[in-house]
Amino acid sequence: MPADTPWESKILTEVSITEARQELADFINRVLYAGERFVILRHGKPVAEIVAYGKRAADALPDSHAGAIGIASDTRTTGSKSEP
């Protein structure tokens, strides 16, 4: 895929929930056609992100956040005991 496709864009814009509600259709068009991404803020803190469908959010993180998200291993036991 060429580097100028929307999937390769690093444009990130932060918007309030109120602004997102009022401009949602425009934001979706900008995501689809210009490759932009939007982070929605509530009280100044990020709560959601608008990215193109099929684009994983982890892939869309800026390089400074790469690898910052992990999944802890499951250490729960099943409750059944097996005899040796």
N, C-alpha and C positions, 0 to 999 in steps of 0.2 A: 504494500500500500504506500503511495507517495506520502512524503512528509507534510504536504500541504492539505491533506484530508482533514475533515473535522475531528477524526479520532485521535489525531496527533496534537491537537491544540492544547496549550497550557493556560488559556485565558480562564481566570477564576475571578468571579465577582461575588461579593458578600452583599446580601439584601435582607431586609427585615421581613418578618412574616406578613405584615400588612402590605408591603410593596410586592411581595411574591403573589399574594392573593389578587391584587389589582392588576398585575402585569403578567400573569401566568402564561397566557397564550403567546405573548411576545417572547418570554423567556424560553419557552419550548421551541419556538422557531429559531431562536438564536443558538440553542443547544444543537438542534438538528442541522442547521445550515451554516453556522459560523463556528461550530465546534466549541462554543463556550460552555463553562460549567458554573453553576450557581450554588453557593452555600447559603442556606436560610438560617437567619439568626433570630433567637428569642431572647430578649433582654441582653443583647450583645454577645450571646454564646451560640455557637453552631449547634443546630439540632437536626438538619437534613441537608441533602445535596441533590441537585437536579443534574443528572448526567444522561447522555444518550443511552437508549436501551441497548443492552448487550455489552456495554462498557462497564466492567466491574469497578466499583467504587475504590477498591484498593489499588487498581491500576491507574486511577485518576488522581491519586494523591501526589502532591508535589514531591520531587526527589528527596527533599529534606525529611519526609515522613516515611520513606521507603523502608520496609522491614520493621516499622514501629508497631505493627499490629500482629499479634500472635494468638494462638489458641493453646490453652493449657491442656495437658493430658488428663484423661478421665481416670481418677484414682479411686472411684467408688467400687465397692465390692458387690457382687450379685446377691449376697446373703446366703448362698448355698455353700455348704462345706463338702469338700471331697475327701474321701479317705485315701491315704497313701497306699 
